[in-house]
Amino acid sequence: MPVEPLVKISNLSFAYDNRPVLTGINMEIHRGKVVAIMGSSGCGKTTTLRLLGGQLKPTSGYVSVGGQVVHELGDDALYALRRRMGMLFQFGALFTDMSVYDNVAFQMREHTDLPDQLIHDLVLMKLNAVGLRGVHHLMPSELSGGMARRVALARAIALDPMLIMYDEPFAGLDPISLSIVGQLIRTLNDALGACSIVVTHDVQESLKIVDYVYFVSEGKIVAEGTAEEIRNSKAPYVHQFVWGEADGPVPFQYPARPYGDAILREVPRVH
């Protein structure tokens, strides 16, 4: 008997007023898998995450998480579903006036009745998982960019979510921090038996850790496949994106009149 996907997106379309953002998107993501959604800026990647979290409602089609159609849920059921989701925001988005410890403990205090001693042990466990148990007393302003991202990851997994969403987790990181965060995404997903969705521009680092990739362009899925299939794709847009080529379906030159006309036009005489 086939296993139902944890996340199912079916014929999903979304528009801001009359401006279409997503058109006819279909995805299936199973437990234990790390899946990347890639594409150029403005193609609808982050909007997909917002639809998954119920911040937006689709124009047509649906998003299902754990067998529940997200946009059909009432407030209480939606909040209950969100408690089973983790989110790593772009650049971490830690609470700047809270210590590292309090950032990670926040969800436990907000959504559970656990005693302080158990919360203490769980916070240190989560920080230990990302290699930062020793910084629990520091403030976010005292952390490097890579450390802050790892603390944000510890916060995202605080309640052992079934679905973890990452919005540009590699942005602004140095090569060492980038590699560490990539390895943590893979390792923590496997340890939790969760499902992870990574929205990213960092092609090469993502292809090291993901099981499957969806490529989005102009609101539509233009390619999908395993990391190896995406590396070897002959689709012009995918090939240009993966290998960082300057010219292709996304042109290097912004449209303009012929260069010769621009530089050889008649120069006005000076009287």
C-alpha positions, 0 to 999 in steps of 0.5 A, spaced: 500 500 500 503 506 497 504 511 503 501 518 503 505 524 502 506 528 508 505 534 504 501 534 497 500 540 493 495 539 487 493 544 482 495 550 486 495 557 483 495 564 487 495 571 485 496 578 488 489 581 486 490 580 478 498 579 478 499 571 478 504 568 482 503 561 482 500 557 476 498 549 476 503 547 481 503 540 483 508 537 489 508 531 493 513 530 499 514 524 503 517 523 510 524 523 511 525 527 505 529 533 504 526 537 498 529 543 495 525 549 491 529 553 486 528 558 481 530 566 480 527 571 485 520 573 485 518 566 482 514 564 487 518 560 492 517 563 498 509 564 497 509 557 496 512 556 504 506 561 506 501 557 503 504 551 506 503 555 513 496 558 512 499 565 511 496 565 504 490 562 501 490 559 494 486 562 488 485 555 486 487 548 488 490 546 495 495 545 500 495 538 504 499 537 510 499 531 514 492 529 511 489 536 512 487 541 507 491 547 510 486 553 507 480 549 510 482 549 517 479 554 522 484 558 527 484 553 532 486 547 528 491 551 523 495 553 530 495 546 532 498 544 525 503 550 525 505 547 532 507 541 528 511 545 523 518 548 524 521 555 520 528 557 519 527 564 516 532 568 512 537 570 516 535 567 522 530 572 525 532 571 532 528 575 537 534 580 539 532 582 546 532 574 548 538 570 550 540 564 545 537 560 551 530 564 551 530 564 543 530 556 543 525 555 549 520 560 547 516 555 543 516 550 549 514 555 554 508 558 549 505 551 546 507 546 552 506 546 560 513 542 561 516 544 567 522 549 567 527 543 568 525 539 563 525 545 558 532 547 560 534 540 558 531 540 552 534 547 550 541 544 551 539 538 547 537 542 541 543 547 542 548 541 543 545 538 536 547 544 532 554 544 536 552 551 540 550 548 547 556 553 550 553 559 547 546 559 551 547 565 555 549 569 549 545 575 546 544 574 538 548 580 537 554 577 540 553 571 535 557 570 528 552 570 522 553 562 522 552 561 529 546 565 529 543 561 523 545 555 527 541 557 533 535 559 529 535 552 526 535 549 534 529 554 535 526 551 529 526 544 531 524 545 538 518 542 538 520 536 534 516 538 528 514 533 522 515 539 517 521 544 517 521 549 512 527 553 510 527 560 507 534 561 504 538 558 509 545 559 506 544 566 504 550 570 507 554 565 510 561 563 509 563 557 506 565 553 513 558 555 516 554 554 509 557 547 509 555 546 517 548 548 516 547 544 510 550 538 514 545 539 519 539 540 515 540 533 512 542 530 519 537 533 523 531 531 518 534 524 518 534 524 526 527 527 527 524 523 521 521 529 518 520 532 512 524 538 510 523 543 504 529 548 502 527 554 498 534 556 496 539 560 490 545 556 493 544 550 487 551 546 489 550 546 496 543 544 496 544 538 491 549 535 496 543 534 501 537 534 498 533 528 495 529 531 490 528 538 487 523 542 484 525 548 479 520 554 479 520 559 473 515 564 472 510 561 477 510 554 474 514 548 475 519 547 469 523 541 471 524 536 477 528 530 479 533 528 483 540 532 484 543 528 479 538 529 474 538 536 475 545 536 474 545 533 468 538 537 465 538 539 458 533 544 459 536 551 458 533 555 464 535 549 469 542 548 465 543 556 466 541 556 473 545 550 475 552 552 472 551 559 473 552 561 466 551 569 464 547 568 458 541 563 456 534 564 457 535 569 462 539 574 458 545 578 460 543 584 456 537 588 458 533 589 452 535 596 448 536 598 441 542 596 437 548 598 440 551 601 434 545 606 433 547 608 440 554 610 439 554 612 432 548 617 432 549 623 429 553 628 434 550 635 435 555 640 432 557 646 437 556 653 434 
